Amino acid sequence: MIEKLNWFVWLILVILWNYGFPKATPLQDVIVAVILSLLFIIMKFMRSRYLHKINSRSKNKF
């Protein structure tokens, strides 16, 4: 579910970029899409590390 939500937010941001900057070159469009993708990958990585840290703490408690 989170993956679909992330994809949808990414898509909305790309659409907003395209409508907000209609005179952007195709290269700029690709660069922005790649940057947004990388940001979402980093967010996913950080979220998984955070969840892993929380889960490992809860397993050590008795």
A tleap script that builds the chain and sets N, CA, C and O, in Angstrom:
source leaprc.protein.ff14SB
mol = sequence {
  NMET ILE GLU LYS LEU ASN TRP PHE VAL TRP
  LEU ILE LEU VAL ILE LEU TRP ASN TYR GLY
  PHE PRO LYS ALA THR PRO LEU GLN ASP VAL
  ILE VAL ALA VAL ILE LEU SER LEU LEU PHE
  ILE ILE MET LYS PHE MET ARG SER ARG TYR
  LEU HIE LYS ILE ASN SER ARG SER LYS ASN
  LYS CPHE
}
set mol.1.N position { 0.829 -1.199 0.000 }
set mol.1.CA position { 0.000 0.000 0.000 }
set mol.1.C position { 0.869 1.257 0.000 }
set mol.1.O position { 0.594 2.210 -0.729 }
set mol.2.N position { 1.927 1.251 0.829 }
set mol.2.CA position { 2.822 2.404 0.896 }
set mol.2.C position { 3.510 2.626 -0.447 }
set mol.2.O position { 3.716 3.764 -0.869 }
set mol.3.N position { 3.864 1.521 -1.118 }
set mol.3.CA position { 4.548 1.634 -2.406 }
set mol.3.C position { 3.649 2.321 -3.436 }
set mol.3.O position { 4.114 3.160 -4.208 }
set mol.4.N position { 2.381 1.970 -3.445 }
set mol.4.CA position { 1.442 2.587 -4.382 }
set mol.4.C position { 1.256 4.064 -4.060 }
set mol.4.O position { 1.164 4.898 -4.961 }
set mol.5.N position { 1.204 4.379 -2.777 }
set mol.5.CA position { 1.056 5.771 -2.367 }
set mol.5.C position { 2.288 6.582 -2.781 }
set mol.5.O position { 2.161 7.698 -3.284 }
set mol.6.N position { 3.480 6.013 -2.565 }
set mol.6.CA position { 4.708 6.693 -2.977 }
set mol.6.C position { 4.734 6.927 -4.481 }
set mol.6.O position { 5.103 8.009 -4.938 }
set mol.7.N position { 4.344 5.920 -5.246 }
set mol.7.CA position { 4.323 6.067 -6.697 }
set mol.7.C position { 3.336 7.159 -7.111 }
set mol.7.O position { 3.628 7.960 -7.998 }
set mol.8.N position { 2.177 7.189 -6.471 }
set mol.8.CA position { 1.162 8.182 -6.794 }
set mol.8.C position { 1.657 9.599 -6.471 }
set mol.8.O position { 1.456 10.520 -7.263 }
set mol.9.N position { 2.295 9.772 -5.324 }
set mol.9.CA position { 2.840 11.082 -4.948 }
set mol.9.C position { 3.924 11.492 -5.935 }
set mol.9.O position { 3.980 12.650 -6.350 }
set mol.10.N position { 4.793 10.543 -6.316 }
set mol.10.CA position { 5.837 10.824 -7.308 }
set mol.10.C position { 5.207 11.279 -8.623 }
set mol.10.O position { 5.659 12.253 -9.225 }
set mol.11.N position { 4.168 10.579 -9.068 }
set mol.11.CA position { 3.484 10.925 -10.309 }
set mol.11.C position { 2.876 12.322 -10.232 }
set mol.11.O position { 2.994 13.097 -11.181 }
set mol.12.N position { 2.235 12.652 -9.126 }
set mol.12.CA position { 1.645 13.979 -8.946 }
set mol.12.C position { 2.728 15.052 -9.009 }
set mol.12.O position { 2.537 16.090 -9.642 }
set mol.13.N position { 3.867 14.805 -8.355 }
set mol.13.CA position { 4.959 15.785 -8.385 }
set mol.13.C position { 5.510 15.977 -9.796 }
set mol.13.O position { 5.829 17.099 -10.190 }
set mol.14.N position { 5.623 14.893 -10.554 }
set mol.14.CA position { 6.098 15.008 -11.937 }
set mol.14.C position { 5.093 15.788 -12.780 }
set mol.14.O position { 5.482 16.623 -13.597 }
set mol.15.N position { 3.819 15.523 -12.587 }
set mol.15.CA position { 2.780 16.258 -13.327 }
set mol.15.C position { 2.809 17.732 -12.955 }
set mol.15.O position { 2.728 18.597 -13.827 }
set mol.16.N position { 2.925 18.021 -11.655 }
set mol.16.CA position { 3.008 19.426 -11.226 }
set mol.16.C position { 4.218 20.117 -11.832 }
set mol.16.O position { 4.136 21.276 -12.239 }
set mol.17.N position { 5.341 19.409 -11.893 }
set mol.17.CA position { 6.540 19.973 -12.527 }
set mol.17.C position { 6.252 20.306 -13.988 }
set mol.17.O position { 6.594 21.389 -14.463 }
set mol.18.N position { 5.626 19.376 -14.695 }
set mol.18.CA position { 5.380 19.587 -16.123 }
set mol.18.C position { 4.407 20.730 -16.376 }
set mol.18.O position { 4.575 21.480 -17.338 }
set mol.19.N position { 3.399 20.874 -15.532 }
set mol.19.CA position { 2.466 21.992 -15.701 }
set mol.19.C position { 3.020 23.284 -15.129 }
set mol.19.O position { 2.697 24.363 -15.625 }
set mol.20.N position { 3.833 23.201 -14.116 }
set mol.20.CA position { 4.404 24.401 -13.505 }
set mol.20.C position { 5.514 25.017 -14.341 }
set mol.20.O position { 5.720 26.231 -14.314 }
set mol.21.N position { 6.222 24.188 -15.077 }
set mol.21.CA position { 7.318 24.656 -15.919 }
set mol.21.C position { 7.140 24.102 -17.327 }
set mol.21.O position { 7.880 23.213 -17.747 }
set mol.22.N position { 6.153 24.633 -18.057 }
set mol.22.CA position { 5.851 24.076 -19.382 }
set mol.22.C position { 6.967 24.296 -20.411 }
set mol.22.O position { 7.036 23.582 -21.411 }
set mol.23.N position { 7.823 25.264 -20.172 }
set mol.23.CA position { 8.882 25.536 -21.139 }
set mol.23.C position { 10.180 24.792 -20.819 }
set mol.23.O position { 11.217 25.046 -21.432 }
set mol.24.N position { 10.113 23.874 -19.856 }
set mol.24.CA position { 11.302 23.089 -19.515 }
set mol.24.C position { 11.655 22.171 -20.685 }
set mol.24.O position { 10.781 21.654 -21.381 }
set mol.25.N position { 12.940 21.988 -20.876 }
set mol.25.CA position { 13.400 21.112 -21.951 }
set mol.25.C position { 13.172 19.652 -21.549 }
set mol.25.O position { 13.001 19.349 -20.368 }
set mol.26.N position { 13.170 18.759 -22.526 }
set mol.26.CA position { 13.032 17.334 -22.190 }
set mol.26.C position { 14.141 16.856 -21.241 }
set mol.26.O position { 13.894 16.008 -20.383 }
set mol.27.N position { 15.334 17.382 -21.387 }
set mol.27.CA position { 16.428 17.011 -20.496 }
set mol.27.C position { 16.104 17.426 -19.059 }
set mol.27.O position { 16.335 16.657 -18.126 }
set mol.28.N position { 15.581 18.616 -18.883 }
set mol.28.CA position { 15.205 19.072 -17.543 }
set mol.28.C position { 14.096 18.194 -16.961 }
set mol.28.O position { 14.108 17.887 -15.769 }
set mol.29.N position { 13.142 17.791 -17.798 }
set mol.29.CA position { 12.075 16.896 -17.337 }
set mol.29.C position { 12.655 15.576 -16.828 }
set mol.29.O position { 12.253 15.075 -15.778 }
set mol.30.N position { 13.594 15.026 -17.577 }
set mol.30.CA position { 14.200 13.757 -17.185 }
set mol.30.C position { 15.005 13.929 -15.901 }
set mol.30.O position { 14.939 13.078 -15.015 }
set mol.31.N position { 15.762 15.016 -15.789 }
set mol.31.CA position { 16.574 15.263 -14.598 }
set mol.31.C position { 15.683 15.371 -13.361 }
set mol.31.O position { 15.995 14.789 -12.322 }
set mol.32.N position { 14.592 16.102 -13.463 }
set mol.32.CA position { 13.683 16.258 -12.317 }
set mol.32.C position { 13.044 14.920 -11.955 }
set mol.32.O position { 12.918 14.598 -10.773 }
set mol.33.N position { 12.644 14.143 -12.947 }
set mol.33.CA position { 12.044 12.838 -12.662 }
set mol.33.C position { 13.057 11.920 -11.970 }
set mol.33.O position { 12.706 11.195 -11.039 }
set mol.34.N position { 14.303 11.952 -12.421 }
set mol.34.CA position { 15.337 11.121 -11.796 }
set mol.34.C position { 15.600 11.585 -10.365 }
set mol.34.O position { 15.722 10.758 -9.461 }
set mol.35.N position { 15.690 12.894 -10.152 }
set mol.35.CA position { 15.916 13.418 -8.797 }
set mol.35.C position { 14.769 13.021 -7.868 }
set mol.35.O position { 15.004 12.598 -6.736 }
set mol.36.N position { 13.541 13.155 -8.340 }
set mol.36.CA position { 12.399 12.747 -7.519 }
set mol.36.C position { 12.456 11.255 -7.217 }
set mol.36.O position { 12.168 10.838 -6.095 }
set mol.37.N position { 12.821 10.454 -8.201 }
set mol.37.CA position { 12.927 9.014 -7.974 }
set mol.37.C position { 13.985 8.704 -6.922 }
set mol.37.O position { 13.764 7.886 -6.029 }
set mol.38.N position { 15.129 9.359 -7.034 }
set mol.38.CA position { 16.194 9.140 -6.051 }
set mol.38.C position { 15.759 9.557 -4.654 }
set mol.38.O position { 16.074 8.876 -3.679 }
set mol.39.N position { 15.039 10.669 -4.549 }
set mol.39.CA position { 14.541 11.105 -3.243 }
set mol.39.C position { 13.600 10.065 -2.635 }
set mol.39.O position { 13.662 9.790 -1.436 }
set mol.40.N position { 12.735 9.492 -3.464 }
set mol.40.CA position { 11.812 8.488 -2.948 }
set mol.40.C position { 12.538 7.195 -2.586 }
set mol.40.O position { 12.141 6.512 -1.642 }
set mol.41.N position { 13.589 6.851 -3.317 }
set mol.41.CA position { 14.391 5.672 -2.969 }
set mol.41.C position { 15.093 5.896 -1.632 }
set mol.41.O position { 15.132 5.002 -0.788 }
set mol.42.N position { 15.647 7.092 -1.445 }
set mol.42.CA position { 16.321 7.421 -0.179 }
set mol.42.C position { 15.322 7.394 0.969 }
set mol.42.O position { 15.620 6.871 2.042 }
set mol.43.N position { 14.131 7.959 0.746 }
set mol.43.CA position { 13.105 7.933 1.796 }
set mol.43.C position { 12.720 6.497 2.151 }
set mol.43.O position { 12.536 6.175 3.325 }
set mol.44.N position { 12.599 5.636 1.141 }
set mol.44.CA position { 12.262 4.236 1.385 }
set mol.44.C position { 13.363 3.561 2.192 }
set mol.44.O position { 13.073 2.808 3.122 }
set mol.45.N position { 14.620 3.820 1.848 }
set mol.45.CA position { 15.750 3.243 2.567 }
set mol.45.C position { 15.758 3.711 4.017 }
set mol.45.O position { 15.944 2.904 4.928 }
set mol.46.N position { 15.559 4.999 4.236 }
set mol.46.CA position { 15.566 5.539 5.596 }
set mol.46.C position { 14.399 4.980 6.402 }
set mol.46.O position { 14.554 4.673 7.584 }
set mol.47.N position { 13.251 4.848 5.782 }
set mol.47.CA position { 12.080 4.298 6.471 }
set mol.47.C position { 12.332 2.844 6.863 }
set mol.47.O position { 11.969 2.429 7.964 }
set mol.48.N position { 12.951 2.069 5.975 }
set mol.48.CA position { 13.210 0.666 6.298 }
set mol.48.C position { 14.243 0.547 7.414 }
set mol.48.O position { 14.120 -0.327 8.273 }
set mol.49.N position { 15.257 1.408 7.417 }
set mol.49.CA position { 16.250 1.390 8.499 }
set mol.49.C position { 15.603 1.764 9.822 }
set mol.49.O position { 15.895 1.152 10.850 }
set mol.50.N position { 14.724 2.766 9.806 }
set mol.50.CA position { 14.038 3.197 11.021 }
set mol.50.C position { 13.147 2.078 11.556 }
set mol.50.O position { 13.140 1.805 12.756 }
set mol.51.N position { 12.399 1.435 10.667 }
set mol.51.CA position { 11.526 0.348 11.098 }
set mol.51.C position { 12.344 -0.832 11.608 }
set mol.51.O position { 11.950 -1.484 12.575 }
set mol.52.N position { 13.461 -1.110 10.978 }
set mol.52.CA position { 14.327 -2.193 11.433 }
set mol.52.C position { 14.866 -1.892 12.829 }
set mol.52.O position { 14.944 -2.778 13.680 }
set mol.53.N position { 15.237 -0.635 13.054 }
set mol.53.CA position { 15.761 -0.232 14.357 }
set mol.53.C position { 14.683 -0.378 15.436 }
set mol.53.O position { 14.965 -0.847 16.539 }
set mol.54.N position { 13.461 0.022 15.119 }
set mol.54.CA position { 12.358 -0.090 16.079 }
set mol.54.C position { 12.063 -1.555 16.375 }
set mol.54.O position { 11.860 -1.930 17.530 }
set mol.55.N position { 12.040 -2.384 15.333 }
set mol.55.CA position { 11.746 -3.806 15.531 }
set mol.55.C position { 12.836 -4.491 16.340 }
set mol.55.O position { 12.537 -5.352 17.167 }
set mol.56.N position { 14.081 -4.130 16.121 }
set mol.56.CA position { 15.159 -4.768 16.871 }
set mol.56.C position { 15.130 -4.353 18.338 }
set mol.56.O position { 15.493 -5.144 19.208 }
set mol.57.N position { 14.707 -3.133 18.625 }
set mol.57.CA position { 14.575 -2.692 20.017 }
set mol.57.C position { 13.464 -3.450 20.726 }
set mol.57.O position { 13.622 -3.869 21.873 }
set mol.58.N position { 12.342 -3.622 20.042 }
set mol.58.CA position { 11.199 -4.276 20.682 }
set mol.58.C position { 11.470 -5.753 20.936 }
set mol.58.O position { 10.902 -6.325 21.867 }
set mol.59.N position { 12.320 -6.384 20.134 }
set mol.59.CA position { 12.629 -7.803 20.340 }
set mol.59.C position { 13.520 -7.993 21.564 }
set mol.59.O position { 13.487 -9.053 22.190 }
set mol.60.N position { 14.314 -6.983 21.912 }
set mol.60.CA position { 15.232 -7.100 23.028 }
set mol.60.C position { 14.564 -6.829 24.375 }
set mol.60.O position { 15.153 -7.113 25.418 }
set mol.61.N position { 13.374 -6.298 24.372 }
set mol.61.CA position { 12.669 -6.020 25.636 }
set mol.61.C position { 11.942 -7.268 26.109 }
set mol.61.O position { 11.388 -8.032 25.318 }
set mol.62.N position { 11.961 -7.450 27.419 }
set mol.62.CA position { 11.252 -8.581 28.012 }
set mol.62.C position { 10.188 -8.108 28.947 }
set mol.62.O position { 9.483 -8.923 29.543 }
savepdb mol mol.pdb
quit
